[in-house]
Amino acid sequence: MGVVLPVLFALFAAFSNALATVLQRRAALTVPQSDGFRLGLVLDLLRRPVWIGGILAVIAAGAGQALALATGALALVQPLFVLELPLALLIASLMTRQRLPRALWLAVAGVVAGLGVALVAASPMGNRTHVPAERWVVALTACAVVVAALAVAGLRLPPGRARAGCLGAATAVCYALTAALMKSAVHVLDDDGFVAFLTTWETYAFGASGICALLLLEHAMQGGPLVASQPALTLGDASISIALGVVLYEERLRSGWWLLPQLLGIALICAGVLALARAGEGAP
C-alpha cells in the first residue's frame, strides 16, 4: 500500500487537472488577448462560468495532490501528472463528441507505457518530512530567478510558439515548487495539527507559488499554440519535481543499468507528449 495510495491520489489529481485545463482553455480563448502580464485577465475570466468550473476542478486536484504528497515521494507523485495531457485531450474529445484518430491513441499509449517503464525503473524511494532551511533558501532562490527570467523573456516576445514555450516553462517551475512546498506543509499538518499548518511559512509559500502558476498558465494558454506551451509545462513539471525531490527531500532513484529503461521511458513520454500537443492545437 506504500505506493498504491499516492499513485491513486495522484491519478485523481491528474484527471481533475486535465478537466481544469480543458475548461480554463475554453474560457481563456473567449477573452481579449493581452500583450503583457495583466492581472485583469482573471477578472475577465471570473465572468465565465466555465472558468469557475475549471477552478473547482483545480481545487479538487489540489486536495488529491496534497494526499498523494503526504503518502508518497515527490519524485513518484509529480511525474504522474504527465498523464494530464492525454487525459485533457480525451476529455475534450468527449465534450465535443469527436473521436480521436488511431495515431493519437498510439501517442496516448506511448505516454502511459513510457511513464510506467520510467517509474518502475527509477523506483523513487524516500519520504523525508523535514527540509533544512538552507536547502529551501537555495531552492527558492533558484526557482524564483528561473521563473522571473522565463516570464520576462516570454512576455517580451510576440504571441507565438516561443512566447508560449517560455511561459509554459515558467509555469512548470512554479508547479514543481508548489508541490515541494505543499509536501512540507502537509507533513506539518499531519504531525502538528491544523494550527501549526496555518502558522508555518510553507503553507503561505505554496499558496503564493500556486497563484503565480495559475496566472502564468492563463497567459501561456493565450500566448501561443498548445504544441509549444504544453510540452514545456508537462515535461518541465515532472523533471523539476524529480530534481527538487532529490535535492530537498533526499529521495533516491535507481542508477547503473536501470538508467537505460529510464531513458527509454523518457523518450516514449517525450514523443507521445509532442504528438498529443500537436493534436491539441486543433482542440476546442
Protein Blocks (a to p, Z undefined) as FASTA:
>chain_A
ZZmmmmmmmmmmmmmmmmmmmmmmmmmmmpccdfbdcfklmmmmmmpmklmmmmmmmmmm
mmmmmmmmmmmcfklmmmmmmmmmmmmmmmmmmmnopacdfklmmmmmmmmmmmmmmmmm
nopgdjdfbdcfklmmmmmmmmmmmmmmmmmmmmmpccdjklmmmmmmmmmmmmmmmmmm
mmmmmmmmmmnojklmmmpmklmmmmmmmmmmmmmmmmmmmnpcfklmmmmmmmmmmmmm
mmmmmmmnopacdehjllmmmmmmmmmmmmmmmmmmmmmmmpZZ
